[in-house]
């Protein structure tokens, strides 16, 4: 009977004749094959009695080769595994030349593996990360589906800039060498495919808001794009965003939802990815041995995940946070790269991490930010200078969720758009929501890769997405 290695190790039908397929991790002493098929972090040991096998066949078995192995499952005599297969038949699906196959059984740097992104999922680290990513993705859908949300596919090609960031990828079919021009000599987009300037989306939020105002509770989960020229370990040009939007939710209900959602999906991977998380935790502990004590994490990976699930998130206003930071030791001793001098400062991840890791020692939700450092669609507070925004801050990374109560008053939104010099005609449909049955509504955005990074302990965001898209890099 044919099994995946995961099934076989769980069921352990000792004495049965079984069949498995997979790739060779190692082949020792012309006798022991460590086989892995991607279904689990654990390899299956397959023992070949080389005297009963053709020498030409044995020569084809090397790291990376794909095999089908048939034999009896027996209790293992050796250490390191409880069962193994006594192979009676070995079929080689495909060989892998040891001279040229790059994923040999030794330690490879993450930089080297990024250059081999098409093969890196065959390493333990990347296989574990991608299984956790898959489980998290399922948990996201499961959470929203069980809580009365409808999944909405927001457009990838859009004419609006939801963030006002301006760093967008243009979508065009015009001739790059000789585009049509208008009388003023500017590119004439009326002749383009969509008859206007269009871009890849930076967020599905505005469209999701329109659907929340008809379906009640919706969420998007799809790719978003930023043409930010930042070559950092935190940024990608193409990444996945989770964006729920809820009619009749104020900021408090929005914060409740964000906290419950995050705890739920982390709990899901704690329960369903034990082996992979243990492997990733050990990998991290190993990696940290080479770091000076001051740079090591205060918590191991599983402890950090449980810390988020088990602790209530502390809710703190931006104004209170600024006071804490202003009077903090690192600020007074000029240890912050960006010193906090006054109210209105945009918080950097060093400040966010100080609040979570040093001051409150639990996840933090900051709310009521200065209006001038937040997006146009956020609900203006009665003080006229802050907005109903909230950010969820995590240990190790800082901000993981950003959200707000949306501005539901037409006149206030129009005023905001005018002040920011946004063309009202571009957002006529968004303003319509405030004309026809407007209501309090809220939502947030979670960068999925940041959540995967947190759950796996990976230091670089390029290592938690199959094929990272970054400045000067669209390989594969």
Beta strands, then each sheet from edge to edge (+ up, - down):
strand 1: 17-28
strand 2: 32-36
strand 3: 44-47
strand 4: 66-75
strand 5: 83-94
strand 6: 150-151
strand 7: 157-158
strand 8: 170-171
strand 9: 198-200
strand 10: 217-225
strand 11: 238-247
strand 12: 314-317
strand 13: 364-370
strand 14: 386-394
strand 15: 398-405
strand 16: 441-447
sheet 1: 1+ 2- 3+ 5+ 4- 1+
sheet 2: 6+ 10+ 11- 16+ 15- 14+ 13- 12-
sheet 3: 7+ 9- 8+
end
